[in-house]
Structure formats: C-alpha cells, structure tokens
Amino acid sequence: MIFERLSSPLAVALLAGIALVVIALYWLRPPAPAVTVASTLTWRRLAERSKRTRRWRRLLSLLLSLAAAAAMASALAGLRIAPRGAGGPPLVVVVDTSATMAAATVGGPTRLERAIALARAEIARSSGPIDLYDTTGQLIHAGLTVAHALRLIGDLSVHPARASLFPAVALGARAAAREPKRLLFSDGVSALEAPAGFERRSVFEPALNVGVVAFEAARSGSLVQAFVEVLNGSLEPVVAELLLDTVAGEVLVRRPLQLAPAERWSGVIDLAPLADVIASSPVLRARVTTPGDALALDDRAFAPVPLGRPLRVAIAGAEATAVRRVLGLVAGVSLHAYALDEIETLGPDRADVVVLEEDAPERAPSVPALLIAPPSRRWLPEPEARLGPSAWSAPAAGTALEGLRVESIDRYPMADADPAFLASPTSEDFVEAQLPLPLLLRRGDAGSSGPRWVIVPFAIEGSNLPEREAFPGMLATVLLELAGAESNPVVEPGIQEVSHSRGTEAGRFAIDSRRFAEVEQPTLFDAGDGGARAVAPLGPAASAVNHSEWPPVRFEGRETLALASSAGLFGISRVSWRHLLLGIALAVAGLELWTRSRGITE
Amino acid sequence: MRPAQAGSLAGMRLFGEDFLARLERLRLAARRLAPGALRGEHRSKRRGRGIEFADYRPYVPGDDIRDLDWGAYLRFDKLLLRLLEEEGDLPLYVFVDGSASMTLPDPIKFDRARQMAAAFAYIALNHHDRVHLVVFDQGVRADSGALRGSGQIVRILRQLESVASAGATDLRLALTRFFSVRRRPGLLVVLSDLLSADLDAWLEAAPGGDGPGAPLPLFDWLRAMSQDLLLVHLETPGHDELERFGETLLVDAETGEELRVDLTPGLLEEHRAELDRRADEIEAACRRRGWSYVRADADRPFDDLVMDTFRRGRLLG
C-alpha cells in the first residue's frame, strides 16, 4: 500500500497538532477519583471472568480506532491509496456521450459501446487513480480505483436531450504529482473542445444515416404548411421513406426519397386540405425510414401547427417551474399569473386554459384546466394508490418517451371506476402503450359540455419529462385539447434555454442540438422576443443559427467541481469526504465496542 | 423489660428505650414462633442426638456416618440417616459481621445487623434459650459467652452498641475458631453482607484440597458439626455505592486493595448480576442442606425486617 500524496502541508501540520494535543491531554488527564467501596471482590471476579474476552476486544477496538483515525487522517489530509501497489500515473478518461454515439457500428455495437470497451481496456491497464467523465454531465468521478471505474463506466448512456460539452476536468493538484494520461473516446462528430494533452481515441466509422434535420409547421391565415428537410449523412446513396403524420396516427403524407451521399432534400408541404385532421391533432410528426439506418435518434421530429391567435393560459403563483419555462417559450401562448383564489373566478373571457402544478383551488375552475399532480380536492377524483418509480422504469426503446423516469405517481380511477375520467388518447400516443398507466387522465370529451380537466398524475419536476423531446409537444397538445379544437397553440419541440454573453435565448434544437449544429435552421429565433415571435418564412433560405458559436454554458457538475476546488486548501475532494464518513463510521463502531469492553482496566 | 433494665441502657444510640419497646412488641408478635425454633422453652423437635427415633433422611456429605442406618441400607440399598429427637434446650449462636464493609455504602447495614442480632437474642432469652453473641471479622472479635435469662439482654445490647465495624471478613476462620471448642448443636444465625474473601471456601474445598485430611467446605463442615444455619444476607440496594461513570479507583474498605475501573452502565449491570448470581448460589447451597437463607434489605423498617426474616427463615409457625 502506497500513499500517493499528501495534498497539503497545512493538513500535515494540522494532523500533527491534533496528535500533540491528544497526547498532551492524555498525560494531563485528571487522576481517577478514588472511591472506597465495601468490597472489590465482585469486581475482581468480573475482571477474572472477562480477562480473555477483554483482551481481544481491546485489541479489536484498538484496531478499529486506528482504522478510524487513519481514515479520518486520510480524509482530512487528502491521502489517497494508490491502487495495485505500483502507484502508476493517474488516468483521465472522457467518454463522448453525445447523440451520435448511439449510432450502430459494423457488427452491432453502438459507438458508445465501442468507446466503453476501449476505455475499459485502458482502465484495466492503469495502476493509478482514475478520473472518469462523460460529455453530458452524467458522470464526474475523480480518484477512482480500477474496479470502481470499470463498474461506473458501464452506466454510461447517450443523452440526446442534453448538450454535449467537454467536462471541466480537474487537473490542478494531480498534475503536480505525476503527469496523468488523458484520453478522450469520441466519434469526433460533436464539437468537443478537448484541452491540450488529451489523446483522442476515435470510435468513428462511416455509417448509414438519414435523418430529419429540420421540420417546421406554420400557419398564415387559412394556409397551413410544413417544411421538412432530410439529410443523407452517409457515404452511399439511399432510398428512404418520409412519412408525415399527426401524433394521433393520422397519416398526412408518405413520400419515397432517393438521396445521394450527403444530399439534402427539403420540401414545403401544403397541409391546408388536411386542416380538419390537424385541428383534432395539431402536433405533427415527421419520420424518415431507411433500411440499415445506424442512428434512430434523428429519424423523427415533431412540429406543432401554430395557432391563429394567442392562447391565454392562466397559471397560479410565480414559481419558475419546467412547465412554466416551456410555456413561456411557446409562441402563441400568452401566460398570465393569478393568485390561487383568483383562479376559481376566472371565466372564458379572461383565460382559455388554467395550468396548475401541485396545487388546486377549493372549488373547480370554470375554465378548462391542466392539473399536474393535484392535491386532494372534493371536485377531483381521489388517487387510489401511490406507485413507486418501479412502475415507470425502462419503457421500451424507440418511443418518444424512451428513458422516461417518474419518481412516483398517483393511480387514479380508470374509466371503469369513474366514467368521467378517461385515459387520454393523446397520452396513449405518447406513451405508445409501453407504460402500464396512462400519462394523462382526461375528464369529459371534446364535445361534451361543462369544464374539461386533464390530470397529469405525477409531479413534472419529479420526472425527467422536461428533458424529453416530446414534452413540449405533449404539453401543447393537451392545452389545445382543453382550449378547444379550433385553435391550436404553437409548440416547438426540444426547446431549450441557453444562456450566453448576450443574455438568454430560447433555442429550438428539435431533439438534438448536434444535428442542427451542422445544418441550416429553418426558423430564426432571437433573444428578447419573449417567445412571441412570428414564424419566419418557410424554406431553406431562412436565417441560420450556428450553434457552435455559442459559448459553453450550463454544464451539470461544474459547480460541484468548483466547490471541490475551493475546498482544495485541505485537499478535500469528493473522494476524501467519503473517507471522512468512513472514518466517522469506524470511530463510532470502535467507540461502541470500546465502551462495552472497557471497565476493569487492571 | 424491667425499668431497671431500661435505665441501664441510657445513652445508647442504637438501642434506646424506643428500641426496647420495639423488641417487646416484637416478642409479642413472635409468639407464633415455631415450637423449638429458638429452643429451650419447648421440647425440641430438632433431629439430633437423642434417644427417641424421629425420622429418616438421605445421607449428604458431611453427615456423621455413625448415624447411618445400616439395616435400612441393606433393605433399600440407600444410605439413610436415622434421626433421633433431641431433648432439652439447644443454644442460639448469633454471629454478627463486624467487618468494615458493613458500614458501606451506608452504616444502616451494620446497624440493622446489630439490631437484628439483638432481636434474635431478646426473643431467645425470653424463651429461656441459651444465647451466644459473636461479633466477627477475620476471627472472633467479641464473644458474649453463653447467656441465659432475659436479664442478659442488657449485656448483649451493650456489647452490640460498643462494637465498631473494622477489618476484613473471614467467616470460615471465625466459625472454625469458635466451634473448635466443643459446642452443642444449635441454631447458628449469621448476619452478614457476605462480602467475604473466603466466600468460595464456603461451598467448595480449597483448590488442591480434595485429598484426605483436607479441610471441608465451610457448609459441609457446619453440617458435620450438626449446626443448623440461618444465613441473613444484608444489603442496601437503595444506596448507590458508585454514583458516577468514568474512570474510577476503587478502594476495598476491608483490605485497602485498589482496582482501577472505567465505570459504564453496562459494567454496573454486570456487577449487579454477579452479586445476584452469587446470592443465588449461596441460597441454593443452603436449601440443599435444609437451611434457611434470607436476603434482606437493610433499609426496610426494623420491625418488618425482623418479622420477614423470621417468616422467610421458617422460624414462625
């Protein structure tokens, strides 16, 4: 066992000081007070009886105490044990988890799986501490052992909804000890700006991939159009099929495409003749199907048909939730905040829809309402049971809600129990019959009289739904259903908020930013327009946005690392905090045993 | 008690006039005392060395083999002792533990021992029994000699009043010395806290002492001496000897030996359990020999304590 380093001389001095104080206290401890007792016979008999066990107990207790002290010293001083005895150089591994890493390679495995396999081989050869990172903020671990790193790296997965950025690798203290080996495993598609010293290990190989790179729907008076752009990203000609339908499954357009290598096809599709179909299901879906396609993520895109007039959405309170953020970015939606008691009195003259998150007035609102994880109210059905996340784990791959996670959900009475509430057909579209429970409950049909309510039986904030590509579309569709079929809100799939030096922008990435980083965008968005912008003219000549110009922003885990760095005075890192906890645990165990075993000392 | 007797006790702390009044009440209350329980006044029903056959009982080690009924052995293939009814008064030997431990953690233990000794003596004397009062520590410290007649109570009370607790405890030594002079078989009442260094030797032979001529365990020896035993184990559970936890130096009040302990609630619990275990052992040993063992709380009111001891000691009819 080799201690790799002492990260701070100050820490050593501190430990030495503590040791001196402890020793001084030991020597200066007050003498034990003498008490005259009737007899010490029984005490001696006890001592005699426990003589043998006391010896090993004390020995064990001593060992535990020493272990606790060592663990705490390790935690405070940043001591790290070099694995495998040799104490080799540190290894820093960064694995690209951007969307294109989900592309299949020849032989079957995805690029990510290949990257993981290569990284595993490097880790297995390493004899130093290992830092492990990905590019979407899932994984930030420093100072891992080989076994731990091998275990963790298997948890990596592609995160299409997250921006891919090179992680903030903490190199400072370690670099001073021994030069680390730094490896980046990537397919090279993402624009990852690796710092100097990183060795790239490519998992790229040519793949057949055809994807929807732009999809937009627009309305101008009675004119409804959709713009679709499909790119053949492979090196060979392909025959693909473009399918345009609604999320309810009504096929609008089916068109075969013959695309040359790197050919981009785009077209404007007139949807006016299908206005009736669109009115009942105003969120459109473009799908391109190609035999042997390596990347499924970019084969679909969603686009809602814009509204003719703004949809007035009333919300309660001013808390910035995910739902509110998305609603605030939706063109054609005008958000109005009210106090909860005002919601009760709102009429159709002031609001089209009410959206309430984890709250509800005592009386039912008179306008249609979207109720997200509502509390118990007399006018609402009572949930029968609260289900754990296991009921929501791992929906089948390839659905719009792939990877949906919900922490908990209320099971509301199904149609049999309460005919007023039905599983929403819209929700079923999104859930695609993969989940055991409907994602939405709808009260009343579109044509029925009386208020309409839709219940989302779980807290949006307690799920990863906001990260899903279908979330804005789903939200828009629900609001549309509630507000009435004749007026549709505009929702742009995949809206993300991005901050940069000029302020905050709402960017439409349509599932994956990477795909749009390299292509022209059909619509323009601009900072400061409050989401109330008009839809830009359709067509490939529309203004483009070069995403690669955006500075790296919001990266999960950066704050954590900064915090760890600021604590660097004592070499405290995430790993050493674990040591500290271990030390405390051992100390408590030792103290316990010590207390039990002590007593007669001579 | 006559007024002259009461007057001669003036100035005593432990045995004032009110105590004498209590003794008298006690004597009246103890009229139900089992015939012969304290000897003298009635014909003894004790089995001993008399003429008339009384009963058989199984042989136990320590019994005099001269009492074995060999005819019964041939018939039943069992060693049986022939018990003969004893005639005449038999003495009461009252042994009071005068060691230093009797005043710890509270002097009431020693006071109660002396008061109970006085009670035993008072009642026996009033029943015309012969009484020996012995205060012991590592040996016989004070011996009243054989006393008879109710008037001797004053002498006994004076002796009890004047004695102080000191020294270590060795009951075995005290008894063997006392009974080394031929004594008549009788009832031996021992009032002690049983914190005696020779406690092990009461029940078992000394290590390596199993051979011929080795000393018998105290209880077997007493049995061989044909003495009946009433062992009154005095305790003061209501007084905490150790009131603090942590490292403490325990000093033995009798021997001055020191023991460093780190007191914890668990250790105190173990200590209490050990005391209980030891008391149970002594009690079981007494019962096996047909003797009485009474574990008494010295904090109880005197009258209750004495009457309860009589009751549990099977002295009341």
Interface residues (C-beta under 8 A of the other chain):
Chain A: P31 A32 P33 A34 V35 T36 V37 A38 S39 T40 L41 T42 W43 R44 R45 L46 A47 T595 R596 R598 G599 I600 T601 E602
Chain B: A100 S101 M102 L104 P105 D193 L195 S196 A197 L199 E241 L242 R244 G246 E247 T248 L249 L250 V251 D252 A253 E254 T255 E257 E258 L259 R260 V261 D262 L263 T264 G266 L267 E270 H271 E274 L275 R278
